[in-house]
Amino acid sequence: MTTPEQSQQERALETGAVYQDAEGRRTTDPGSGAANADSEADRNAEHLKRGEVGPRVPEE
């Protein structure tokens, strides 16, 4: 069961009032949200270059 606070947070995410990246960082600033997404994409690209396909799991 969700609390009213959780419900409100989920609505904010759905409407775009709050931005959240895959690591759970949340912000109301679209610029910060984009910067978080860009840095996450860069980290993911580095992992792929090393052959990692999941969290610290080398590709076999």
C-alpha distance matrix in Angstrom:
0.0 3.8 6.7 9.7 11.6 9.7 9.9 13.5 14.3 13.3 15.5 18.2 18.4 18.6 21.3 23.3 23.2 22.0 23.3 21.8 23.8 23.1 23.4 20.6 23.2 22.2 24.9 25.7 29.2 30.0 33.0 31.0 28.4 31.4 33.0 30.0 29.9 33.7 33.7 31.0 33.1 36.2 34.6 33.5 37.1 38.5 36.4 37.6 41.2 41.0 39.7 36.2 33.8 30.6 29.6 33.0 33.9 37.5 38.4 40.6
3.8 0.0 3.8 6.6 8.0 5.9 6.4 9.9 10.6 10.0 12.2 14.7 15.1 15.7 18.2 20.0 19.6 18.5 20.1 18.8 21.2 20.9 21.2 18.1 20.2 19.0 21.4 22.0 25.6 26.6 29.6 27.7 25.2 28.3 30.0 27.1 27.2 31.0 31.1 28.7 30.9 33.9 32.6 31.7 35.3 36.7 34.9 36.3 39.7 39.7 38.7 35.2 33.0 29.8 28.7 32.2 33.4 36.9 37.9 40.4
6.7 3.8 0.0 3.8 5.3 5.2 6.2 8.7 9.9 10.7 12.4 14.4 15.6 16.6 18.5 20.2 19.1 18.1 20.2 19.4 22.1 22.3 22.2 18.7 20.3 18.7 20.7 21.1 24.9 26.3 29.3 27.3 25.3 28.7 30.2 27.5 28.0 31.8 31.8 29.7 32.2 35.0 33.7 33.3 36.8 38.2 36.6 38.2 41.5 41.5 40.8 37.3 35.3 32.1 30.7 34.0 35.6 39.1 40.3 43.0
9.7 6.6 3.8 0.0 3.8 5.5 5.0 6.1 8.7 9.9 10.5 12.4 14.4 15.3 16.4 18.4 17.0 16.6 19.3 19.1 22.3 23.1 23.2 19.5 20.6 18.3 19.7 19.5 23.3 24.8 28.0 26.4 24.5 27.9 29.6 27.3 27.9 31.6 31.9 30.1 32.5 35.5 34.5 34.2 37.6 39.2 37.9 39.4 42.7 42.9 42.4 39.0 37.0 34.0 32.7 36.0 37.7 41.2 42.3 45.1
11.6 8.0 5.3 3.8 0.0 3.8 5.4 5.1 6.3 8.7 9.9 10.7 12.6 14.4 15.5 16.7 14.9 14.0 16.6 16.4 19.6 20.6 20.3 16.6 17.3 15.0 16.4 16.5 20.3 22.1 25.0 23.2 21.5 25.1 26.5 24.1 25.1 28.7 28.9 27.3 29.9 32.6 31.7 31.6 35.1 36.4 35.3 37.0 40.2 40.4 40.2 36.8 35.0 32.0 30.4 33.7 35.7 39.1 40.4 43.4
9.7 5.9 5.2 5.5 3.8 0.0 3.8 5.4 5.1 6.2 8.6 9.9 10.7 12.3 14.3 15.5 14.5 13.1 15.0 14.2 17.1 17.7 17.7 14.1 15.5 13.7 15.7 16.3 20.0 21.2 24.2 22.2 20.1 23.5 25.0 22.4 22.9 26.7 26.8 24.9 27.3 30.2 29.1 28.8 32.2 33.7 32.4 34.0 37.2 37.4 37.0 33.5 31.7 28.6 27.3 30.6 32.4 35.8 37.0 39.9
9.9 6.4 6.2 5.0 5.4 3.8 0.0 3.8 5.5 5.2 6.2 8.7 10.0 10.6 12.3 14.3 13.7 13.2 15.5 15.3 18.4 19.2 19.8 16.4 17.7 15.4 17.0 16.8 20.5 21.4 24.7 23.3 20.9 24.0 26.1 23.8 23.9 27.7 28.3 26.3 28.4 31.6 30.8 30.2 33.5 35.3 34.1 35.3 38.7 39.2 38.5 35.2 33.1 30.3 29.3 32.8 34.4 37.6 38.5 41.4
13.5 9.9 8.7 6.1 5.1 5.4 3.8 0.0 3.8 5.5 5.1 6.3 8.8 9.9 10.6 12.4 10.9 10.8 13.8 14.3 17.8 19.4 19.9 16.3 16.7 13.9 14.7 13.9 17.7 18.9 22.3 21.1 19.1 22.3 24.4 22.4 22.9 26.6 27.3 25.8 28.0 31.0 30.6 30.3 33.5 35.3 34.5 35.8 38.9 39.6 39.3 36.1 34.2 31.5 30.4 33.9 35.7 38.8 39.8 42.9
14.3 10.6 9.9 8.7 6.3 5.1 5.5 3.8 0.0 3.8 5.4 5.1 6.4 8.8 10.1 10.8 9.5 8.2 10.6 10.7 14.2 15.7 16.1 12.5 12.9 10.2 11.5 11.5 15.2 16.4 19.5 18.0 15.9 19.2 21.1 18.9 19.4 23.1 23.7 22.1 24.4 27.3 26.8 26.7 29.9 31.6 30.8 32.2 35.3 36.0 35.7 32.6 30.8 28.1 26.9 30.3 32.3 35.3 36.4 39.6
13.3 10.0 10.7 9.9 8.7 6.2 5.2 5.5 3.8 0.0 3.8 5.4 5.1 6.2 8.7 10.0 10.1 9.1 10.7 10.6 13.7 14.7 15.9 12.6 13.9 11.5 13.2 13.2 16.6 17.0 20.3 19.0 16.2 19.2 21.4 19.1 18.9 22.7 23.6 21.7 23.5 26.8 26.3 25.6 28.8 30.8 29.8 30.9 34.1 34.9 34.3 31.2 29.1 26.5 25.8 29.4 30.9 34.0 34.7 37.8
15.5 12.2 12.4 10.5 9.9 8.6 6.2 5.1 5.4 3.8 0.0 3.8 5.4 5.0 6.1 8.5 8.5 9.0 11.4 12.4 15.8 17.4 18.9 15.7 16.3 13.4 14.1 13.1 16.4 16.6 20.2 19.5 16.9 19.7 22.3 20.6 20.3 24.0 25.3 23.7 25.3 28.6 28.6 27.9 30.8 33.1 32.3 33.2 36.4 37.5 36.9 34.0 31.8 29.5 29.0 32.6 34.1 37.0 37.5 40.7
18.2 14.7 14.4 12.4 10.7 9.9 8.7 6.3 5.1 5.4 3.8 0.0 3.8 5.5 5.3 6.1 5.0 5.4 8.5 10.2 13.9 16.2 17.3 14.1 13.9 10.6 10.6 9.3 12.6 13.1 16.7 16.1 13.8 16.8 19.3 17.8 17.9 21.4 22.8 21.6 23.4 26.4 26.6 26.4 29.1 31.3 30.9 32.0 35.0 36.1 36.0 33.1 31.3 29.1 28.3 31.8 33.6 36.4 37.1 40.4
18.4 15.1 15.6 14.4 12.6 10.7 10.0 8.8 6.4 5.1 5.4 3.8 0.0 3.8 5.6 5.3 6.2 5.0 6.2 7.3 10.7 12.7 14.4 11.6 11.8 9.1 9.9 9.5 12.4 12.1 15.5 14.7 11.8 14.5 17.1 15.3 14.9 18.6 19.9 18.4 20.0 23.2 23.4 22.9 25.7 27.9 27.5 28.4 31.4 32.6 32.3 29.5 27.6 25.5 25.0 28.5 30.2 32.8 33.4 36.7
18.6 15.7 16.6 15.3 14.4 12.3 10.6 9.9 8.8 6.2 5.0 5.5 3.8 0.0 3.8 5.6 7.8 8.1 9.1 10.3 13.2 14.9 17.1 14.6 15.3 12.8 13.4 12.5 15.0 14.1 17.7 17.5 14.3 16.4 19.5 18.0 16.9 20.4 22.3 20.6 21.6 25.1 25.5 24.5 27.1 29.7 29.1 29.6 32.7 34.2 33.5 30.9 28.6 26.7 26.7 30.3 31.6 34.1 34.4 37.6
21.3 18.2 18.5 16.4 15.5 14.3 12.3 10.6 10.1 8.7 6.1 5.3 5.6 3.8 0.0 3.8 5.6 7.7 9.5 11.9 15.0 17.4 19.5 16.9 16.8 13.7 13.3 11.4 13.7 12.8 16.6 17.0 14.3 16.3 19.5 18.7 17.9 21.1 23.2 22.1 23.1 26.4 27.2 26.5 28.8 31.5 31.3 31.8 34.7 36.4 36.0 33.5 31.4 29.7 29.6 33.1 34.6 37.0 37.2 40.5
23.3 20.0 20.2 18.4 16.7 15.5 14.3 12.4 10.8 10.0 8.5 6.1 5.3 5.6 3.8 0.0 3.8 5.3 6.4 9.4 12.4 15.3 17.2 14.9 14.2 11.2 10.3 8.5 10.3 9.1 12.8 13.3 10.6 12.6 15.8 15.2 14.6 17.7 19.8 19.0 20.0 23.1 24.1 23.8 26.0 28.5 28.7 29.3 32.0 33.8 33.7 31.3 29.5 27.9 27.7 31.1 32.8 35.0 35.4 38.8
23.2 19.6 19.1 17.0 14.9 14.5 13.7 10.9 9.5 10.1 8.5 5.0 6.2 7.8 5.6 3.8 0.0 3.8 6.8 10.1 13.6 16.7 17.9 15.2 13.9 10.3 8.7 6.1 8.6 8.9 12.6 12.8 11.0 13.6 16.3 15.8 16.0 19.1 20.8 20.4 21.9 24.7 25.5 25.6 28.0 30.2 30.5 31.5 34.1 35.6 35.8 33.3 31.7 29.9 29.3 32.5 34.5 36.9 37.6 41.2
22.0 18.5 18.1 16.6 14.0 13.1 13.2 10.8 8.2 9.1 9.0 5.4 5.0 8.1 7.7 5.3 3.8 0.0 3.8 6.6 10.2 13.4 14.3 11.5 10.1 6.5 5.6 4.5 7.6 8.2 11.5 10.6 8.6 11.8 14.0 12.8 13.4 16.7 17.9 17.3 19.2 22.0 22.4 22.7 25.3 27.2 27.3 28.6 31.2 32.5 32.8 30.2 28.8 26.8 25.9 29.0 31.2 33.7 34.6 38.2
23.3 20.1 20.2 19.3 16.6 15.0 15.5 13.8 10.6 10.7 11.4 8.5 6.2 9.1 9.5 6.4 6.8 3.8 0.0 3.8 6.9 10.3 11.5 9.4 8.1 5.5 5.3 6.0 7.5 7.0 9.8 8.6 5.6 8.6 10.9 9.5 9.7 13.1 14.4 13.6 15.4 18.2 18.7 18.9 21.5 23.5 23.7 24.9 27.5 28.9 29.2 26.7 25.3 23.5 22.8 25.9 28.0 30.3 31.2 34.8
21.8 18.8 19.4 19.1 16.4 14.2 15.3 14.3 10.7 10.6 12.4 10.2 7.3 10.3 11.9 9.4 10.1 6.6 3.8 0.0 3.8 6.8 7.9 5.8 5.4 4.4 6.7 8.9 10.5 10.1 12.1 10.0 6.9 9.8 11.3 8.6 8.7 12.5 13.1 11.6 13.8 16.6 16.5 16.5 19.5 21.3 21.0 22.4 25.2 26.2 26.4 23.6 22.3 20.2 19.3 22.4 24.6 27.1 28.1 31.7
23.8 21.2 22.1 22.3 19.6 17.1 18.4 17.8 14.2 13.7 15.8 13.9 10.7 13.2 15.0 12.4 13.6 10.2 6.9 3.8 0.0 3.8 5.4 5.4 5.6 6.9 9.2 11.9 12.6 11.7 12.7 10.4 7.4 9.1 10.0 6.8 6.2 9.9 10.2 8.0 10.3 13.2 12.8 12.7 15.8 17.5 17.2 18.7 21.4 22.4 22.7 20.0 18.8 16.8 16.0 19.0 21.2 23.5 24.6 28.2
23.1 20.9 22.3 23.1 20.6 17.7 19.2 19.4 15.7 14.7 17.4 16.2 12.7 14.9 17.4 15.3 16.7 13.4 10.3 6.8 3.8 0.0 3.8 5.4 7.5 9.7 12.6 15.5 16.3 15.4 16.3 13.9 11.0 12.3 12.8 9.4 8.3 11.5 11.2 8.1 10.2 13.1 11.9 11.1 14.6 16.2 15.1 16.5 19.7 20.3 20.1 17.1 15.7 13.4 12.6 15.9 17.8 20.4 21.4 25.0
23.4 21.2 22.2 23.2 20.3 17.7 19.8 19.9 16.1 15.9 18.9 17.3 14.4 17.1 19.5 17.2 17.9 14.3 11.5 7.9 5.4 3.8 0.0 3.8 5.7 9.0 12.2 15.6 16.5 16.4 16.8 13.8 11.7 13.5 13.1 9.3 9.7 12.5 11.1 8.4 11.5 13.6 11.7 11.9 15.5 16.3 15.2 17.4 20.2 20.3 20.6 17.4 16.7 14.0 12.2 15.0 17.6 20.4 22.1 25.6
20.6 18.1 18.7 19.5 16.6 14.1 16.4 16.3 12.5 12.6 15.7 14.1 11.6 14.6 16.9 14.9 15.2 11.5 9.4 5.8 5.4 5.4 3.8 0.0 3.8 6.2 9.9 13.2 14.8 15.2 16.3 13.3 11.1 13.7 13.9 10.2 11.0 14.4 13.5 11.3 14.4 16.7 15.2 15.4 19.0 19.9 19.0 21.0 23.9 24.1 24.3 21.1 20.1 17.3 15.5 18.5 21.0 23.9 25.5 28.9
23.2 20.2 20.3 20.6 17.3 15.5 17.7 16.7 12.9 13.9 16.3 13.9 11.8 15.3 16.8 14.2 13.9 10.1 8.1 5.4 5.6 7.5 5.7 3.8 0.0 3.8 6.9 10.5 11.7 12.6 13.3 10.0 8.5 11.5 11.2 7.9 9.8 12.9 12.0 10.8 14.1 16.0 15.0 16.0 19.2 20.1 19.8 22.1 24.5 25.0 25.7 22.7 22.1 19.7 17.8 20.4 23.2 25.9 27.6 31.2
22.2 19.0 18.7 18.3 15.0 13.7 15.4 13.9 10.2 11.5 13.4 10.6 9.1 12.8 13.7 11.2 10.3 6.5 5.5 4.4 6.9 9.7 9.0 6.2 3.8 0.0 3.8 7.1 9.1 10.3 11.9 9.1 7.5 11.1 11.7 9.2 11.0 14.3 14.1 13.4 16.2 18.4 18.0 18.9 21.8 23.1 23.0 25.0 27.5 28.2 28.8 26.0 25.1 22.7 21.2 24.0 26.6 29.2 30.7 34.3
24.9 21.4 20.7 19.7 16.4 15.7 17.0 14.7 11.5 13.2 14.1 10.6 9.9 13.4 13.3 10.3 8.7 5.6 5.3 6.7 9.2 12.6 12.2 9.9 6.9 3.8 0.0 3.8 5.5 7.6 9.2 6.8 6.2 10.0 10.7 9.4 11.5 14.3 14.7 14.8 17.4 19.3 19.5 20.7 23.2 24.6 25.0 26.9 29.1 30.2 31.0 28.4 27.7 25.7 24.2 26.9 29.6 32.0 33.4 37.0
25.7 22.0 21.1 19.5 16.5 16.3 16.8 13.9 11.5 13.2 13.1 9.3 9.5 12.5 11.4 8.5 6.1 4.5 6.0 8.9 11.9 15.5 15.6 13.2 10.5 7.1 3.8 0.0 3.8 6.3 8.9 8.0 7.6 11.0 12.5 12.1 13.7 16.3 17.3 17.6 19.7 21.9 22.5 23.5 25.8 27.5 28.1 29.7 31.9 33.2 34.0 31.5 30.6 28.7 27.6 30.3 32.9 35.2 36.4 40.1
29.2 25.6 24.9 23.3 20.3 20.0 20.5 17.7 15.2 16.6 16.4 12.6 12.4 15.0 13.7 10.3 8.6 7.6 7.5 10.5 12.6 16.3 16.5 14.8 11.7 9.1 5.5 3.8 0.0 3.8 5.5 5.4 6.2 8.7 10.0 10.7 12.5 14.4 15.6 16.6 18.5 20.2 21.4 22.7 24.5 26.2 27.3 28.8 30.6 32.2 33.3 31.2 30.5 29.0 27.9 30.5 33.1 35.0 36.2 39.9
30.0 26.6 26.3 24.8 22.1 21.2 21.4 18.9 16.4 17.0 16.6 13.1 12.1 14.1 12.8 9.1 8.9 8.2 7.0 10.1 11.7 15.4 16.4 15.2 12.6 10.3 7.6 6.3 3.8 0.0 3.8 5.5 4.9 6.2 8.6 9.8 10.5 12.2 14.3 15.3 16.4 18.4 20.0 20.9 22.5 24.5 25.8 26.8 28.7 30.6 31.5 29.6 28.8 27.6 27.1 29.7 32.0 33.7 34.5 38.3
33.0 29.6 29.3 28.0 25.0 24.2 24.7 22.3 19.5 20.3 20.2 16.7 15.5 17.7 16.6 12.8 12.6 11.5 9.8 12.1 12.7 16.3 16.8 16.3 13.3 11.9 9.2 8.9 5.5 3.8 0.0 3.8 5.4 5.1 6.2 8.6 9.9 10.5 12.3 14.2 15.2 16.5 18.5 19.9 21.1 22.8 24.5 25.7 27.1 29.1 30.4 28.8 28.4 27.5 26.8 29.0 31.5 32.9 33.9 37.7
31.0 27.7 27.3 26.4 23.2 22.2 23.3 21.1 18.0 19.0 19.5 16.1 14.7 17.5 17.0 13.3 12.8 10.6 8.6 10.0 10.4 13.9 13.8 13.3 10.0 9.1 6.8 8.0 5.4 5.5 3.8 0.0 3.8 5.4 5.0 6.1 8.5 9.7 10.5 12.1 14.1 15.2 16.5 18.2 19.9 21.2 22.6 24.3 25.8 27.4 28.8 26.9 26.7 25.4 24.3 26.4 29.2 30.8 32.1 35.9
28.4 25.2 25.3 24.5 21.5 20.1 20.9 19.1 15.9 16.2 16.9 13.8 11.8 14.3 14.3 10.6 11.0 8.6 5.6 6.9 7.4 11.0 11.7 11.1 8.5 7.5 6.2 7.6 6.2 4.9 5.4 3.8 0.0 3.8 5.5 5.2 6.3 8.7 10.1 10.6 12.3 14.4 15.5 16.5 18.4 20.3 21.2 22.6 24.6 26.2 27.1 25.1 24.4 23.1 22.3 24.8 27.2 29.0 30.0 33.8
31.4 28.3 28.7 27.9 25.1 23.5 24.0 22.3 19.2 19.2 19.7 16.8 14.5 16.4 16.3 12.6 13.6 11.8 8.6 9.8 9.1 12.3 13.5 13.7 11.5 11.1 10.0 11.0 8.7 6.2 5.1 5.4 3.8 0.0 3.8 5.4 5.1 6.1 8.7 9.8 10.4 12.3 14.3 15.2 16.4 18.5 20.0 21.0 22.6 24.7 25.7 24.1 23.5 22.8 22.4 24.7 27.0 28.3 29.0 32.8
33.0 30.0 30.2 29.6 26.5 25.0 26.1 24.4 21.1 21.4 22.3 19.3 17.1 19.5 19.5 15.8 16.3 14.0 10.9 11.3 10.0 12.8 13.1 13.9 11.2 11.7 10.7 12.5 10.0 8.6 6.2 5.0 5.5 3.8 0.0 3.8 5.4 5.0 6.2 8.5 9.8 10.6 12.4 14.2 15.3 16.8 18.5 20.0 21.2 23.1 24.6 23.0 23.1 22.3 21.5 23.4 26.0 27.2 28.3 32.1
30.0 27.1 27.5 27.3 24.1 22.4 23.8 22.4 18.9 19.1 20.6 17.8 15.3 18.0 18.7 15.2 15.8 12.8 9.5 8.6 6.8 9.4 9.3 10.2 7.9 9.2 9.4 12.1 10.7 9.8 8.6 6.1 5.2 5.4 3.8 0.0 3.8 5.5 5.3 6.1 8.6 10.0 10.7 12.3 14.3 15.6 16.7 18.5 20.2 21.6 22.8 20.8 20.7 19.4 18.4 20.5 23.2 24.7 26.1 29.9
29.9 27.2 28.0 27.9 25.1 22.9 23.9 22.9 19.4 18.9 20.3 17.9 14.9 16.9 17.9 14.6 16.0 13.4 9.7 8.7 6.2 8.3 9.7 11.0 9.8 11.0 11.5 13.7 12.5 10.5 9.9 8.5 6.3 5.1 5.4 3.8 0.0 3.8 5.5 5.1 6.1 8.7 9.9 10.4 12.3 14.4 15.3 16.4 18.4 20.2 21.0 19.2 18.6 17.7 17.4 19.8 21.9 23.3 24.1 27.9
33.7 31.0 31.8 31.6 28.7 26.7 27.7 26.6 23.1 22.7 24.0 21.4 18.6 20.4 21.1 17.7 19.1 16.7 13.1 12.5 9.9 11.5 12.5 14.4 12.9 14.3 14.3 16.3 14.4 12.2 10.5 9.7 8.7 6.1 5.0 5.5 3.8 0.0 3.8 5.4 5.0 6.2 8.7 9.8 10.6 12.5 14.4 15.3 16.6 18.8 20.1 18.8 18.8 18.6 18.4 20.2 22.3 23.1 23.9 27.7
33.7 31.1 31.8 31.9 28.9 26.8 28.3 27.3 23.7 23.6 25.3 22.8 19.9 22.3 23.2 19.8 20.8 17.9 14.4 13.1 10.2 11.2 11.1 13.5 12.0 14.1 14.7 17.3 15.6 14.3 12.3 10.5 10.1 8.7 6.2 5.3 5.5 3.8 0.0 3.8 5.4 5.1 6.3 8.6 9.9 10.8 12.5 14.4 15.5 17.1 18.8 17.3 17.8 17.3 16.4 17.8 20.4 21.3 22.7 26.5
31.0 28.7 29.7 30.1 27.3 24.9 26.3 25.8 22.1 21.7 23.7 21.6 18.4 20.6 22.1 19.0 20.4 17.3 13.6 11.6 8.0 8.1 8.4 11.3 10.8 13.4 14.8 17.6 16.6 15.3 14.2 12.1 10.6 9.8 8.5 6.1 5.1 5.4 3.8 0.0 3.8 5.4 5.1 6.2 8.6 10.0 10.6 12.4 14.4 15.7 16.7 14.7 14.8 13.9 13.2 15.1 17.5 18.8 20.0 23.8
33.1 30.9 32.2 32.5 29.9 27.3 28.4 28.0 24.4 23.5 25.3 23.4 20.0 21.6 23.1 20.0 21.9 19.2 15.4 13.8 10.3 10.2 11.5 14.4 14.1 16.2 17.4 19.7 18.5 16.4 15.2 14.1 12.3 10.4 9.8 8.6 6.1 5.0 5.4 3.8 0.0 3.8 5.5 5.0 6.2 8.7 9.9 10.5 12.4 14.5 15.3 14.0 13.8 13.9 14.2 15.9 17.7 18.3 18.9 22.7
36.2 33.9 35.0 35.5 32.6 30.2 31.6 31.0 27.3 26.8 28.6 26.4 23.2 25.1 26.4 23.1 24.7 22.0 18.2 16.6 13.2 13.1 13.6 16.7 16.0 18.4 19.3 21.9 20.2 18.4 16.5 15.2 14.4 12.3 10.6 10.0 8.7 6.2 5.1 5.4 3.8 0.0 3.8 5.4 5.1 6.4 8.8 10.0 10.7 12.8 14.5 13.7 14.5 14.9 14.9 15.8 17.8 18.0 18.9 22.6
34.6 32.6 33.7 34.5 31.7 29.1 30.8 30.6 26.8 26.3 28.6 26.6 23.4 25.5 27.2 24.1 25.5 22.4 18.7 16.5 12.8 11.9 11.7 15.2 15.0 18.0 19.5 22.5 21.4 20.0 18.5 16.5 15.5 14.3 12.4 10.7 9.9 8.7 6.3 5.1 5.5 3.8 0.0 3.8 5.4 5.1 6.3 8.8 10.0 11.0 12.7 11.2 12.4 12.2 11.6 12.3 14.7 15.2 16.7 20.5
33.5 31.7 33.3 34.2 31.6 28.8 30.2 30.3 26.7 25.6 27.9 26.4 22.9 24.5 26.5 23.8 25.6 22.7 18.9 16.5 12.7 11.1 11.9 15.4 16.0 18.9 20.7 23.5 22.7 20.9 19.9 18.2 16.5 15.2 14.2 12.3 10.4 9.8 8.6 6.2 5.0 5.4 3.8 0.0 3.8 5.4 5.1 6.3 8.7 10.0 10.7 9.0 9.3 9.6 10.0 11.2 12.8 13.3 14.2 18.0
37.1 35.3 36.8 37.6 35.1 32.2 33.5 33.5 29.9 28.8 30.8 29.1 25.7 27.1 28.8 26.0 28.0 25.3 21.5 19.5 15.8 14.6 15.5 19.0 19.2 21.8 23.2 25.8 24.5 22.5 21.1 19.9 18.4 16.4 15.3 14.3 12.3 10.6 9.9 8.6 6.2 5.1 5.4 3.8 0.0 3.8 5.4 5.1 6.2 8.8 9.8 9.6 10.4 11.9 12.9 13.4 14.5 14.0 14.3 18.0
38.5 36.7 38.2 39.2 36.4 33.7 35.3 35.3 31.6 30.8 33.1 31.3 27.9 29.7 31.5 28.5 30.2 27.2 23.5 21.3 17.5 16.2 16.3 19.9 20.1 23.1 24.6 27.5 26.2 24.5 22.8 21.2 20.3 18.5 16.8 15.6 14.4 12.5 10.8 10.0 8.7 6.4 5.1 5.4 3.8 0.0 3.8 5.4 5.1 6.5 8.8 8.8 10.8 12.1 12.3 11.8 13.4 12.7 13.8 17.4
36.4 34.9 36.6 37.9 35.3 32.4 34.1 34.5 30.8 29.8 32.3 30.9 27.5 29.1 31.3 28.7 30.5 27.3 23.7 21.0 17.2 15.1 15.2 19.0 19.8 23.0 25.0 28.1 27.3 25.8 24.5 22.6 21.2 20.0 18.5 16.7 15.3 14.4 12.5 10.6 9.9 8.8 6.3 5.1 5.4 3.8 0.0 3.8 5.5 5.2 6.5 5.2 7.4 8.5 8.9 8.3 9.7 9.3 10.6 14.3
37.6 36.3 38.2 39.4 37.0 34.0 35.3 35.8 32.2 30.9 33.2 32.0 28.4 29.6 31.8 29.3 31.5 28.6 24.9 22.4 18.7 16.5 17.4 21.0 22.1 25.0 26.9 29.7 28.8 26.8 25.7 24.3 22.6 21.0 20.0 18.5 16.4 15.3 14.4 12.4 10.5 10.0 8.8 6.3 5.1 5.4 3.8 0.0 3.8 5.3 4.9 5.2 6.4 9.0 10.8 10.6 10.6 9.4 9.3 12.9
41.2 39.7 41.5 42.7 40.2 37.2 38.7 38.9 35.3 34.1 36.4 35.0 31.4 32.7 34.7 32.0 34.1 31.2 27.5 25.2 21.4 19.7 20.2 23.9 24.5 27.5 29.1 31.9 30.6 28.7 27.1 25.8 24.6 22.6 21.2 20.2 18.4 16.6 15.5 14.4 12.4 10.7 10.0 8.7 6.2 5.1 5.5 3.8 0.0 3.8 5.4 7.5 9.7 12.3 13.7 12.6 12.8 10.8 10.8 14.0
41.0 39.7 41.5 42.9 40.4 37.4 39.2 39.6 36.0 34.9 37.5 36.1 32.6 34.2 36.4 33.8 35.6 32.5 28.9 26.2 22.4 20.3 20.3 24.1 25.0 28.2 30.2 33.2 32.2 30.6 29.1 27.4 26.2 24.7 23.1 21.6 20.2 18.8 17.1 15.7 14.5 12.8 11.0 10.0 8.8 6.5 5.2 5.3 3.8 0.0 3.8 5.6 9.0 11.2 12.0 10.1 10.3 7.9 8.9 11.9
39.7 38.7 40.8 42.4 40.2 37.0 38.5 39.3 35.7 34.3 36.9 36.0 32.3 33.5 36.0 33.7 35.8 32.8 29.2 26.4 22.7 20.1 20.6 24.3 25.7 28.8 31.0 34.0 33.3 31.5 30.4 28.8 27.1 25.7 24.6 22.8 21.0 20.1 18.8 16.7 15.3 14.5 12.7 10.7 9.8 8.8 6.5 4.9 5.4 3.8 0.0 3.8 6.3 9.3 11.2 9.7 8.5 5.8 5.5 8.7
36.2 35.2 37.3 39.0 36.8 33.5 35.2 36.1 32.6 31.2 34.0 33.1 29.5 30.9 33.5 31.3 33.3 30.2 26.7 23.6 20.0 17.1 17.4 21.1 22.7 26.0 28.4 31.5 31.2 29.6 28.8 26.9 25.1 24.1 23.0 20.8 19.2 18.8 17.3 14.7 14.0 13.7 11.2 9.0 9.6 8.8 5.2 5.2 7.5 5.6 3.8 0.0 3.8 5.8 7.4 6.3 5.5 4.4 5.6 9.3
33.8 33.0 35.3 37.0 35.0 31.7 33.1 34.2 30.8 29.1 31.8 31.3 27.6 28.6 31.4 29.5 31.7 28.8 25.3 22.3 18.8 15.7 16.7 20.1 22.1 25.1 27.7 30.6 30.5 28.8 28.4 26.7 24.4 23.5 23.1 20.7 18.6 18.8 17.8 14.8 13.8 14.5 12.4 9.3 10.4 10.8 7.4 6.4 9.7 9.0 6.3 3.8 0.0 3.8 7.1 7.8 6.2 6.4 5.9 9.5
30.6 29.8 32.1 34.0 32.0 28.6 30.3 31.5 28.1 26.5 29.5 29.1 25.5 26.7 29.7 27.9 29.9 26.8 23.5 20.2 16.8 13.4 14.0 17.3 19.7 22.7 25.7 28.7 29.0 27.6 27.5 25.4 23.1 22.8 22.3 19.4 17.7 18.6 17.3 13.9 13.9 14.9 12.2 9.6 11.9 12.1 8.5 9.0 12.3 11.2 9.3 5.8 3.8 0.0 3.8 5.9 5.2 7.5 8.4 11.7
29.6 28.7 30.7 32.7 30.4 27.3 29.3 30.4 26.9 25.8 29.0 28.3 25.0 26.7 29.6 27.7 29.3 25.9 22.8 19.3 16.0 12.6 12.2 15.5 17.8 21.2 24.2 27.6 27.9 27.1 26.8 24.3 22.3 22.4 21.5 18.4 17.4 18.4 16.4 13.2 14.2 14.9 11.6 10.0 12.9 12.3 8.9 10.8 13.7 12.0 11.2 7.4 7.1 3.8 0.0 3.8 5.5 8.7 10.9 14.0
33.0 32.2 34.0 36.0 33.7 30.6 32.8 33.9 30.3 29.4 32.6 31.8 28.5 30.3 33.1 31.1 32.5 29.0 25.9 22.4 19.0 15.9 15.0 18.5 20.4 24.0 26.9 30.3 30.5 29.7 29.0 26.4 24.8 24.7 23.4 20.5 19.8 20.2 17.8 15.1 15.9 15.8 12.3 11.2 13.4 11.8 8.3 10.6 12.6 10.1 9.7 6.3 7.8 5.9 3.8 0.0 3.8 6.4 9.6 12.4
33.9 33.4 35.6 37.7 35.7 32.4 34.4 35.7 32.3 30.9 34.1 33.6 30.2 31.6 34.6 32.8 34.5 31.2 28.0 24.6 21.2 17.8 17.6 21.0 23.2 26.6 29.6 32.9 33.1 32.0 31.5 29.2 27.2 27.0 26.0 23.2 21.9 22.3 20.4 17.5 17.7 17.8 14.7 12.8 14.5 13.4 9.7 10.6 12.8 10.3 8.5 5.5 6.2 5.2 5.5 3.8 0.0 3.8 6.5 8.9
37.5 36.9 39.1 41.2 39.1 35.8 37.6 38.8 35.3 34.0 37.0 36.4 32.8 34.1 37.0 35.0 36.9 33.7 30.3 27.1 23.5 20.4 20.4 23.9 25.9 29.2 32.0 35.2 35.0 33.7 32.9 30.8 29.0 28.3 27.2 24.7 23.3 23.1 21.3 18.8 18.3 18.0 15.2 13.3 14.0 12.7 9.3 9.4 10.8 7.9 5.8 4.4 6.4 7.5 8.7 6.4 3.8 0.0 3.8 6.3
38.4 37.9 40.3 42.3 40.4 37.0 38.5 39.8 36.4 34.7 37.5 37.1 33.4 34.4 37.2 35.4 37.6 34.6 31.2 28.1 24.6 21.4 22.1 25.5 27.6 30.7 33.4 36.4 36.2 34.5 33.9 32.1 30.0 29.0 28.3 26.1 24.1 23.9 22.7 20.0 18.9 18.9 16.7 14.2 14.3 13.8 10.6 9.3 10.8 8.9 5.5 5.6 5.9 8.4 10.9 9.6 6.5 3.8 0.0 3.8
40.6 40.4 43.0 45.1 43.4 39.9 41.4 42.9 39.6 37.8 40.7 40.4 36.7 37.6 40.5 38.8 41.2 38.2 34.8 31.7 28.2 25.0 25.6 28.9 31.2 34.3 37.0 40.1 39.9 38.3 37.7 35.9 33.8 32.8 32.1 29.9 27.9 27.7 26.5 23.8 22.7 22.6 20.5 18.0 18.0 17.4 14.3 12.9 14.0 11.9 8.7 9.3 9.5 11.7 14.0 12.4 8.9 6.3 3.8 0.0
